[in-house]
Structure formats: C-alpha cells, structure tokens
Amino acid sequence: MTNTIAKKSRLLLYVVLASLILSTNFILYRTSMFGPVPEGAVIGSLLDLLIILPLLTYFMVIRKRYSLKYMGIVILAGFAAAYFIVPQQHLSDYPFLPYLLLVSEGAFLLFELYIAYTAITRLPKLLKEYKTLASKNSFFLFNIRKAVEKSLPDHNAAKILVTEFSMFHYALFSWKKKVQIDHGIAFTYHKKTSVNAVYIMIIHAIAIESVGLHYFLHSWNPVVSYILLFLNIYGILFMLAELQATRLTPYLLTTDHLLLQTGFSSSMHLPLSNIKVIKHYEGPEKFSKKEQKGLFDARVPDLIQEKPMFEILLHEPQDVHLIYGLKRKVDRIVLNVDDSDVFYHELQRSLPE
C-alpha cells in the first residue's frame, strides 16, 4: 500500500514538473506575456526539452521499471517538442540540432544492436528451449516467453520484443495453425461471444480512418500522414493478432497449473496451489476502479458484455503478463468459458486438498 502511494505521488510530481517545463516554454514563445524573447532563451529551452525533461523522465518514470530502450523515444519526443514549441526563426540559428538528433538516436541504435548481438549469440539455446516447449503444445506466446526468460533472463528489451514477435506471428503466420495440446484439458472461451465481430469492426474502422486521414493529412504534412498510416497499420496487425490468439489459445488446465490467456495482450501462468477457491460469480456487472486494480478480467471483449461466470480467489498476488514486458499483481480473477460445468468440476477436482 505504501509503495503504491509512493509510486502515484512520484508520477503525479513528474506530471506537474513536466507540465511546468512544457507550459513555461510554450508561453515564452507563443504569447506576448513576457515581451520580446530574450537572447539566450533558446539555449535554455533546448536544455529543458532535450536534457532536463529526458533526465526527469528517466529518474522518475523509467528507472527500475522499464527498459532503457524507452529513452530513445523520450529523447525523440523532446526534439519534437522543441520543434513545435520554439519558432523556426529561433531554431534556424542552431543548425546543429538535426545532427544532434542523429547522434542521440545513433547512440541508442548502437545500444539496440548490442542487445540484438547478445540475443543472436544466445539464439541457438533459445530456439532449442522453444522447440522443446512447442512440442508439448501450440501456445506460442507462453512458449516464446518461457524460452526468453530462461535464455535471456536479464534482458528486459528481449522481453519487450516478445510482444512484437507474438503479434507478427499471430497476425501473419498463424492462419493455418490449429490448437495442439499433448497434456492437459483445453477450454475455449470465445465461441459463445461476439468477440470476432468486435475485432472485425475495429479493423474495419481503422482501415477506413487510415485511407481518409492519410489523404487529408498528406496535403498538410506528409510526415505526420505517414506516421499515422504506420500506426494504423500497426493497430490492424494488433487486432488481427488478438483475434487469432483468441482462437489458438484456449484456457489450459494441467495437473499443476492453469494457463489463462485472453488474446495475446494479457495472460497468466497460475499454479493450482495458489488458488484459494473457485466459485460462481454473484457480484455486480461492473467493477469499480478500486476493484479493477487487483483484478484480472480474463473475459474477451463482447458487443454486450455479460457478467462473469466464475470468480477465482488467490492465496497470494499473482503476476499478469501484459504487452511489452509489463506486469501487474492481482489476487482475484473473473472469467467466462464455453463449457462452464466441465471447467468448474475439473478445476475443483484438480485443486490440492
């Protein structure tokens, strides 16, 4: 509880400080509140946006929580803020800025190449581990994550890349795949829902938006239009991956654990020994924000979301794996399954006495 409050306070302080840096620089150049822009103000603004703000982000947000790889995005965002906030007539006095950007991003590119080199040198071990796991079942995300955790345990960037590999695998290379399970009992959770229609509607909306906005923005700013187009294509691949992963990864009950994966963006490897009780859910249809913090809602999206069928309470908080290597602790799970009676009785029977 104390750690959670401390994290929230630190994040709130970061938002306040970052907002002050951005707003004061914006007011300085974009309003007449302070009169003519004084000489040397541009240097101060560049220090704020390219050095102070990234360092603030690192120490208050990224450090010990996320991969250092995110610093490249932060620095790039700082350059973007400088170009949007500081008028071009002031920036033209500093022609070295584009080169500084190239040097900064080049440094992070070298860092990423080092990570890639480390991963490649351990690739044979990783592939061997993955093939061993894949021979037992066809759960790509679980298998690749386990292989990475065993072969590259100290590389957070590699764990982040698991999301990218999984997304492209499910979206592009899994259409002819079928569920394969050698040990355990599988339970589908999507056949009695309209989740496929939900994802198809979202993909359709993104595609239409991509075409319309791309042509509209291209006449205004080609760079922005292509960035948006790239993000929309990424969004379509993400939705396709969710759709395919839902089909290919049913819940799996084995003799010692329960695998819960909803799409490919959230999953849990739950030891049966950590399950306190499974019961029919009798609570309200919607969960409060306080409840959602310690809750893993393993249901798929639906046009009309029904109440959960079951609620699982845990002895100790368990990790839920999210995209890009993120995790969060939960002590309660709610879910729906297609064959509810069999799932309930089999899980009850498998729980340790």
C-alpha positions as CSV (number, residue, x, y, z in Angstrom):
1,M,0.0,0.0,0.0
2,T,2.8,2.4,0.9
3,N,4.7,1.5,-2.3
4,T,1.6,2.2,-4.4
5,I,1.0,5.6,-2.8
6,A,4.7,6.5,-3.3
7,K,4.6,5.5,-7.0
8,K,1.4,7.6,-7.5
9,S,3.0,10.6,-5.7
10,R,6.1,10.3,-7.8
11,L,4.1,10.0,-11.0
12,L,2.0,13.0,-10.1
13,L,5.1,15.0,-9.3
14,Y,6.6,14.1,-12.6
15,V,3.4,15.2,-14.5
16,V,3.4,18.5,-12.6
17,L,7.1,19.2,-13.3
18,A,6.9,18.1,-17.0
19,S,3.8,20.2,-17.5
20,L,5.6,23.2,-16.0
21,I,8.6,22.8,-18.3
22,L,6.4,22.5,-21.4
23,S,3.9,25.2,-20.5
24,T,6.5,27.8,-19.5
25,N,8.4,27.3,-22.7
26,F,5.2,27.5,-24.7
27,I,4.1,30.7,-23.0
28,L,7.6,32.2,-23.5
29,Y,7.5,31.8,-27.3
30,R,3.8,31.6,-28.2
31,T,2.4,34.5,-26.2
32,S,3.4,38.2,-25.6
33,M,3.2,37.8,-21.8
34,F,6.9,38.3,-21.4
35,G,7.5,40.6,-24.3
36,P,10.4,40.0,-26.8
37,V,12.1,36.7,-26.4
38,P,15.5,37.4,-24.6
39,E,18.8,36.4,-26.1
40,G,19.9,33.0,-24.9
41,A,16.4,31.8,-24.2
42,V,16.6,29.3,-26.9
43,I,19.6,27.6,-25.3
44,G,17.7,27.4,-22.0
45,S,14.7,25.9,-23.8
46,L,16.8,23.3,-25.6
47,L,18.4,22.3,-22.2
48,D,14.9,22.0,-20.7
49,L,13.5,19.9,-23.6
50,L,16.5,17.8,-24.6
51,I,18.3,17.2,-21.3
52,I,16.3,18.2,-18.2
53,L,13.0,16.6,-19.4
54,P,14.5,13.3,-20.6
55,L,16.6,13.0,-17.3
56,L,13.4,13.8,-15.3
57,T,11.6,11.1,-17.2
58,Y,14.4,8.6,-16.6
59,F,14.7,9.1,-12.9
60,M,11.0,9.5,-12.1
61,V,9.3,7.1,-14.5
62,I,11.7,4.7,-16.4
63,R,14.4,3.8,-13.9
64,K,14.0,0.3,-12.3
65,R,10.6,-0.1,-14.0
66,Y,11.0,-0.1,-17.8
67,S,13.8,-0.8,-20.3
68,L,16.4,1.9,-21.1
69,K,15.3,1.4,-24.7
70,Y,12.4,3.8,-24.0
71,M,14.8,6.7,-23.5
72,G,15.2,6.8,-27.3
73,I,11.5,7.6,-27.6
74,V,11.7,10.2,-24.8
75,I,14.6,12.0,-26.5
76,L,12.8,11.9,-29.8
77,A,9.7,13.4,-28.1
78,G,11.9,16.1,-26.6
79,F,13.2,17.1,-30.1
80,A,9.6,17.0,-31.4
81,A,8.5,19.3,-28.5
82,A,11.4,21.7,-29.3
83,Y,10.4,21.9,-33.0
84,F,6.7,22.5,-32.1
85,I,7.3,25.0,-29.3
86,V,10.3,27.1,-30.4
87,P,9.5,29.1,-33.5
88,Q,11.6,28.2,-36.6
89,Q,13.2,31.6,-36.8
90,H,14.9,30.9,-33.5
91,L,15.8,27.4,-34.3
92,S,17.4,28.4,-37.6
93,D,20.3,29.9,-35.5
94,Y,21.2,26.4,-34.3
95,P,21.7,24.3,-37.5
96,F,23.4,21.6,-35.4
97,L,20.1,20.3,-34.0
98,P,19.3,17.7,-36.7
99,Y,22.8,16.3,-36.3
100,L,22.4,16.2,-32.5
101,L,19.2,14.2,-33.1
102,L,21.0,11.8,-35.4
103,V,23.9,11.3,-32.9
104,S,21.4,10.7,-30.0
105,E,19.3,8.2,-31.9
106,G,22.5,6.6,-33.3
107,A,23.7,6.0,-29.8
108,F,20.5,4.2,-28.9
109,L,20.7,2.3,-32.2
110,L,24.1,1.0,-31.2
111,F,22.7,0.0,-27.8
112,E,19.9,-1.9,-29.5
113,L,22.4,-3.5,-31.9
114,Y,24.4,-4.7,-28.8
115,I,21.2,-6.2,-27.4
116,A,20.5,-7.8,-30.8
117,Y,24.1,-9.2,-30.9
118,T,23.6,-10.6,-27.4
119,A,20.3,-12.2,-28.4
120,I,21.8,-13.7,-31.6
121,T,24.7,-15.3,-29.7
122,R,22.2,-17.0,-27.4
123,L,19.7,-17.7,-30.2
124,P,20.6,-21.5,-30.6
125,K,19.9,-22.0,-26.9
126,L,16.7,-20.0,-27.1
127,L,15.4,-21.9,-30.2
128,K,16.2,-25.3,-28.6
129,E,14.2,-24.3,-25.5
130,Y,11.3,-23.0,-27.6
131,K,11.2,-26.2,-29.7
132,T,11.1,-28.3,-26.5
133,L,8.2,-26.3,-25.2
134,A,6.4,-26.1,-28.6
135,S,6.5,-29.9,-28.9
136,K,4.1,-30.1,-25.9
137,N,1.6,-27.5,-27.1
138,S,0.9,-24.8,-29.7
139,F,0.7,-21.9,-27.2
140,F,3.2,-19.6,-29.0
141,L,3.2,-16.7,-26.5
142,F,3.7,-18.8,-23.4
143,N,6.4,-20.9,-25.1
144,I,8.4,-18.0,-26.5
145,R,8.2,-16.1,-23.2
146,K,9.4,-19.1,-21.2
147,A,12.3,-19.6,-23.7
148,V,13.3,-15.9,-23.4
149,E,13.1,-15.9,-19.6
150,K,15.3,-19.0,-19.5
151,S,17.8,-18.0,-22.2
152,L,17.9,-14.2,-21.7
153,P,16.8,-13.7,-18.1
154,D,18.4,-10.3,-17.6
155,H,17.4,-8.6,-20.9
156,N,14.3,-6.6,-20.5
157,A,14.5,-5.4,-24.1
158,A,14.2,-9.1,-25.2
159,K,11.1,-9.5,-23.1
160,I,9.6,-6.4,-24.8
161,L,10.4,-7.9,-28.2
162,V,8.3,-11.0,-27.2
163,T,5.2,-8.8,-27.9
164,E,6.4,-7.8,-31.3
165,F,7.3,-11.4,-32.3
166,S,4.0,-12.7,-31.0
167,M,2.0,-10.0,-32.7
168,F,3.5,-10.7,-36.2
169,H,3.3,-14.5,-35.6
170,Y,-0.4,-14.4,-34.7
171,A,-1.4,-11.7,-37.3
172,L,0.5,-13.0,-40.3
173,F,1.7,-16.6,-39.8
174,S,-1.0,-18.5,-37.8
175,W,-3.9,-18.6,-40.1
176,K,-3.5,-22.3,-40.9
177,K,-2.5,-23.3,-37.4
178,K,-4.6,-25.5,-35.2
179,V,-4.7,-25.9,-31.4
180,Q,-2.3,-28.7,-30.4
181,I,-2.2,-29.9,-26.7
182,D,-0.4,-33.1,-25.5
183,H,-1.1,-32.7,-21.8
184,G,-4.0,-31.1,-20.0
185,I,-7.6,-30.1,-20.8
186,A,-8.4,-27.1,-23.0
187,F,-11.4,-24.9,-22.6
188,T,-12.5,-22.4,-25.2
189,Y,-13.8,-19.0,-24.0
190,H,-14.9,-17.2,-27.2
191,K,-17.3,-19.3,-29.2
192,K,-20.4,-18.1,-27.3
193,T,-19.4,-14.4,-27.6
194,S,-19.3,-11.9,-30.5
195,V,-15.6,-11.2,-30.0
196,N,-14.8,-11.9,-33.6
197,A,-17.3,-9.3,-34.7
198,V,-15.9,-6.8,-32.3
199,Y,-12.3,-7.2,-33.7
200,I,-13.5,-7.1,-37.3
201,M,-15.5,-3.9,-36.7
202,I,-12.4,-2.3,-35.1
203,I,-10.2,-3.4,-38.0
204,H,-12.8,-2.1,-40.5
205,A,-12.9,1.3,-38.7
206,I,-9.1,1.6,-38.6
207,A,-8.8,0.8,-42.3
208,I,-11.4,3.4,-43.3
209,E,-9.8,6.0,-41.0
210,S,-6.4,5.3,-42.4
211,V,-7.5,6.0,-46.0
212,G,-9.4,9.1,-45.2
213,L,-7.0,10.8,-42.8
214,H,-3.9,9.8,-44.8
215,Y,-5.1,11.8,-47.9
216,F,-6.4,14.6,-45.7
217,L,-3.1,15.0,-43.7
218,H,-0.8,14.4,-46.7
219,S,-1.7,17.8,-48.1
220,W,-0.9,19.4,-44.8
221,N,2.1,17.5,-43.6
222,P,3.3,14.3,-45.4
223,V,5.5,13.2,-42.4
224,V,2.5,13.2,-40.0
225,S,0.3,11.4,-42.5
226,Y,2.8,8.6,-42.9
227,I,3.4,8.3,-39.2
228,L,-0.4,8.0,-38.7
229,L,-0.6,5.5,-41.5
230,F,2.2,3.4,-39.9
231,L,0.3,3.5,-36.5
232,N,-2.9,2.4,-38.1
233,I,-1.3,-0.5,-39.9
234,Y,0.3,-1.5,-36.6
235,G,-3.2,-1.2,-35.0
236,I,-4.7,-3.5,-37.6
237,L,-1.9,-6.1,-37.1
238,F,-2.5,-5.8,-33.3
239,M,-6.3,-6.5,-33.7
240,L,-5.6,-9.4,-36.1
241,A,-3.2,-10.9,-33.5
242,E,-5.8,-10.6,-30.8
243,L,-8.3,-12.3,-33.0
244,Q,-6.0,-15.2,-33.9
245,A,-4.6,-15.6,-30.4
246,T,-8.1,-15.9,-29.0
247,R,-8.8,-18.8,-31.4
248,L,-5.5,-20.6,-30.8
249,T,-5.0,-20.2,-27.0
250,P,-7.9,-21.7,-25.0
251,Y,-7.5,-21.9,-21.3
252,L,-5.4,-24.9,-20.4
253,L,-5.8,-26.9,-17.1
254,T,-2.9,-29.3,-16.3
255,T,-2.1,-31.3,-13.2
256,D,-0.3,-28.4,-11.5
257,H,-1.3,-25.1,-13.2
258,L,-3.9,-23.2,-15.1
259,L,-2.9,-21.2,-18.2
260,L,-5.1,-18.2,-18.8
261,Q,-4.5,-16.1,-21.9
262,T,-7.0,-13.6,-23.3
263,G,-6.0,-12.8,-26.9
264,F,-2.3,-12.1,-26.8
265,S,-2.2,-8.9,-24.7
266,S,-2.8,-10.4,-21.2
267,S,-2.0,-13.8,-19.8
268,M,-1.3,-15.7,-16.6
269,H,0.5,-18.9,-15.6
270,L,-1.4,-19.7,-12.4
271,P,-0.2,-22.6,-10.1
272,L,-3.1,-24.6,-8.8
273,S,-1.5,-24.4,-5.3
274,N,-2.2,-20.6,-5.3
275,I,-5.9,-21.0,-5.9
276,K,-7.9,-20.5,-2.7
277,V,-11.3,-21.1,-4.2
278,I,-13.3,-21.0,-7.4
279,K,-16.9,-20.1,-7.2
280,H,-19.8,-18.9,-9.3
281,Y,-19.7,-15.1,-9.6
282,E,-22.5,-13.3,-7.8
283,G,-21.3,-9.7,-7.8
284,P,-22.3,-6.7,-9.8
285,E,-21.9,-6.5,-13.6
286,K,-19.4,-3.7,-13.5
287,F,-16.3,-3.4,-11.3
288,S,-15.2,-0.2,-9.5
289,K,-11.8,1.3,-10.2
290,K,-10.6,0.1,-6.8
291,E,-11.7,-3.5,-7.6
292,Q,-10.0,-3.4,-11.1
293,K,-6.6,-2.8,-9.5
294,G,-6.3,-6.3,-8.1
295,L,-8.5,-8.0,-10.7
296,F,-7.6,-10.0,-13.8
297,D,-10.7,-9.8,-16.0
298,A,-10.0,-12.7,-18.4
299,R,-13.1,-12.2,-20.5
300,V,-12.9,-11.3,-24.1
301,P,-14.5,-8.1,-25.5
302,D,-18.1,-8.5,-26.4
303,L,-20.8,-6.4,-28.0
304,I,-22.9,-6.9,-24.9
305,Q,-20.6,-7.8,-22.0
306,E,-22.3,-10.4,-19.8
307,K,-21.5,-11.0,-16.1
308,P,-18.6,-13.3,-15.4
309,M,-19.4,-16.9,-14.8
310,F,-16.7,-17.7,-12.3
311,E,-14.5,-15.9,-9.7
312,I,-11.2,-17.3,-8.6
313,L,-9.6,-16.0,-5.4
314,L,-5.9,-16.5,-4.8
315,H,-3.8,-17.1,-1.7
316,E,-1.1,-14.7,-2.8
317,P,-1.0,-12.0,-5.6
318,Q,0.0,-13.4,-9.0
319,D,1.6,-11.7,-12.0
320,V,-0.5,-10.9,-15.0
321,H,1.7,-10.6,-18.1
322,L,0.8,-7.6,-20.3
323,I,2.2,-6.4,-23.6
324,Y,5.8,-5.1,-23.9
325,G,7.1,-6.9,-20.8
326,L,4.8,-5.1,-18.4
327,K,3.3,-7.0,-15.4
328,R,0.8,-6.3,-12.6
329,K,-0.2,-8.1,-9.5
330,V,-3.7,-9.5,-8.9
331,D,-5.4,-11.6,-6.3
332,R,-8.7,-12.2,-8.0
333,I,-9.7,-13.5,-11.4
334,V,-13.1,-13.4,-13.2
335,L,-13.7,-15.3,-16.4
336,N,-16.2,-17.0,-18.7
337,V,-15.8,-20.3,-20.5
338,D,-17.9,-22.0,-23.2
339,D,-18.2,-25.3,-21.3
340,S,-18.8,-23.9,-17.9
341,D,-19.9,-27.0,-16.0
342,V,-17.0,-29.2,-17.1
343,F,-14.5,-26.4,-16.4
344,Y,-15.8,-25.8,-12.9
345,H,-15.9,-29.5,-11.9
346,E,-12.4,-30.3,-13.5
347,L,-10.8,-27.3,-11.7
348,Q,-12.4,-28.2,-8.4
349,R,-11.2,-31.8,-8.8
350,S,-7.7,-30.6,-9.6
351,L,-7.2,-28.3,-6.7
352,P,-4.9,-29.6,-4.0
353,E,-6.6,-30.6,-0.8
